[in-house]
Amino acid sequence: MIRCTLLLGLLAPWLVAQTITIFLITDAEGVGGVCRQEQTDPKDAEMRQLLTGEINAAVEGFLAGGAHEVIVWDGHDGSQTLSTLTIHPKAKLVMGGLGASMLMERKFSAVAFVGQHSKANIRGGVMAHSYSSLGIQTMLLNGKPVGEIDVIAAMAGHFGIPVILLSGDQAAADELREIVPAAELAVVKEGLGRYTCITLSAEAARALIRDAARRSVAKIRTIKPYVVPGPVTLQVEYTTRNSLPIDAPWRAGAEVIDDRTIRFRGKDILEVWRLYRAR
């Protein structure tokens, strides 16, 4: 009995390590069939149905690929889009804003995107923007133009977590391929302009996402986390109607560049993102 207890004690860390948890981050602008701004309203019934269908297809794929748990964060417009009434019964739903770490300290097995759009100023990116389509003109991470994809991938990488899947438009897929070439990609539409696209049907998009998600689980141990080496700078240029507040020069770690542009410096992505998020 003692020997069995000792053996279980030795095996326990190994057993825990085999639990595969996927953190699935959602948005709306990259969903198949969503190409107009009014469709992104979190209460738009068609968009909710399309997004939920793609999420549930991804969950089915992850589980079929060997994942044990999928945690979905409703990342679109204040976490008002998804519902526990329609989300996959084997998924868990995070609702509300996340802290600067984006929950990555929980050390998920992998991160995935569904419904993702590209960063701002990308030709052919459907409703492309970097965090705020109305408030932010450009965002630079160590001098490189970035949006949600780079920042989230870098935050995940800071905690040793790989990004294994993205579904969205072609521009978003190209953006992730630049930094995580081995990630699975499910391109559900091609942007011809900001509000014009060629899109797959909902059924075809879901099938594509389901297959990509299933394949992606096997890549968890081979895809390297995307790491942005420190020190890190984050520069944010706001739109022409958004002058910086008068106390901007006194924000911790901040340097005012001009009337609409501020730069933050930190030892790593987590510190610089905390400085930016501190209002």
Secondary structure by P-SEA (a helix, b strand, c coil): caaaaaaaaaaaaaaaaabbbbbbbbbcccccccccccccccccaaaaaaaaaaaaaaaaaaaaacccbbbbbcccccccccccccccccbbbbcccccccccccccccbbbbcbbbbcccccccccccccccccccccccccccccaaaaaaaaaaaaccccccccccaaaaaaaaaccccbbbbbccccccccccccccaaaaaaaaaaaaaaaaaaccccccccccccbbbbbbbccccccccccccccccccccccbbbbbcccaaaaaaaaacc
